[in-house]
Amino acid sequence: MRCAAIQMRSGIDVAANITAMDKLVRDAAADGAQYIQTPEMTGLLQKDRKALMAAIKPDQDDFVLGTAASLAKELNIWLHIGSTPILLEDGKVANRAALFSPQGIRAATYDKIHMFDVDLDNGESWRESAVYEPGEATQIVQAGEMILGLAICYDVRFPNIFRDQALAGANVLTTPAAFTRQTGEAHWHVLQRARAIENGAYVIAAAQGGTHEDTRETYGHSIIVDPWGAVLAEKTDDKPGYIIADIDISKSVEARKKIPNLKNARPYRVETQHTE
Ligand SMILES: O=C(O)CNC(=O)[C@H](CS)NC(=O)CCC(=O)C(=O)O
């Protein structure tokens, strides 16, 4: 199955972001992609809370999700919105991913579980939990021959989610992202490849990249990793575009046969040693 990841530089104007997404999705579909993933916060990258709240809509009225449903149907593809901000009933916001089938039907919805509440040593300070309501369930879903595990960005640092998805049957893990430039340079490739290797699964990660209208800088480097940890495709910069690769699910079966660590896992205790 041909799979693509769209790299974007989403700004503060939802309509402009949708136009950018639409073009790149059409380009990747014309290149044969049957599954296309967009990055975290496809529809809006807006640091200013007031402006964010003024621009977002409830799920059923959201323009990105509406556009994605009709694009998926028109192009006959699986379209995975890596995430977009969605207004919830209590006035909070979900960092929400959604998968649409080639019939334009919503196949899965996932709200990011882990909030990026982090102070970086370059002075950047992030408090995702001040605005966003975390999700409480991880999701896996069949898409053609693939069984996708859904996750978002900072979730990639919590390996148990992916282990649980793999044990539940997932063979393609997804980590759409808006990684900071600083943490991306230090950790991005290792994290994505480690999740693939330790679970014998593909990893597809569409990324935001570059300097955005809201002034933040993201790392880019959208990537597709195979179940043996090899990088099948990588956007080696932070510019908008797409990457594409052929995914063969039997490679996941093969990797898990070579290294059966999912089967070899054992329960254990943690014992703390006290030395005088
Ligand atoms: O807040 C928004 O507008 C959109 N959300 C994000 O950009 C999120 C939360 S602030 N970013 C990350 O999770 C970066 C993780 C990361 O960079 C790392 O784990 O190193």
The ligand as an SDF file (V2000), in Angstrom:
LIG
                    3D

 20 19  0  0  0  0  0  0  0  0999 V2000
   -0.0890   23.8600   20.9360 O   0  0  0  0  0  0  0  0  0  0  0  0
   -0.2920   23.8350   19.7260 C   0  0  0  0  0  0  0  0  0  0  0  0
   -0.6740   24.8020   19.0600 O   0  0  0  0  0  0  0  0  0  0  0  0
   -0.0430   22.6040   18.9740 C   0  0  0  0  0  0  0  0  0  0  0  0
    0.5470   21.5950   19.7780 N   0  0  0  0  0  0  0  0  0  0  0  0
    1.8470   21.4130   19.8010 C   0  0  0  0  0  0  0  0  0  0  0  0
    2.6210   22.0880   19.1530 O   0  0  0  0  0  0  0  0  0  0  0  0
    2.3090   20.3310   20.6880 C   0  0  0  0  0  0  0  0  0  0  0  0
    1.9460   20.6850   22.0660 C   0  0  0  0  0  0  0  0  0  0  0  0
    2.5020   22.3060   22.5860 S   0  0  0  0  0  0  0  0  0  0  0  0
    3.7050   20.1320   20.5380 N   0  0  0  0  0  0  0  0  0  0  0  0
    4.3230   19.0570   20.9570 C   0  0  0  0  0  0  0  0  0  0  0  0
    3.7280   18.1060   21.4860 O   0  0  0  0  0  0  0  0  0  0  0  0
    5.8230   19.0700   20.7360 C   0  0  0  0  0  0  0  0  0  0  0  0
    6.5190   17.8800   21.3510 C   0  0  0  0  0  0  0  0  0  0  0  0
    7.9700   18.0180   21.2270 C   0  0  0  0  0  0  0  0  0  0  0  0
    8.4990   18.8890   20.5780 O   0  0  0  0  0  0  0  0  0  0  0  0
    8.8300   17.0420   21.9240 C   0  0  0  0  0  0  0  0  0  0  0  0
    8.3240   16.0310   22.4620 O   0  0  0  0  0  0  0  0  0  0  0  0
   10.0410   17.2670   21.9590 O   0  0  0  0  0  0  0  0  0  0  0  0
  1  2  2  0
  2  3  1  0
  2  4  1  0
  4  5  1  0
  5  6  1  0
  6  7  2  0
  6  8  1  0
  8  9  1  0
  8 11  1  0
  9 10  1  0
 11 12  1  0
 12 13  2  0
 12 14  1  0
 14 15  1  0
 15 16  1  0
 16 17  2  0
 16 18  1  0
 18 19  2  0
 18 20  1  0
M  END
$$$$
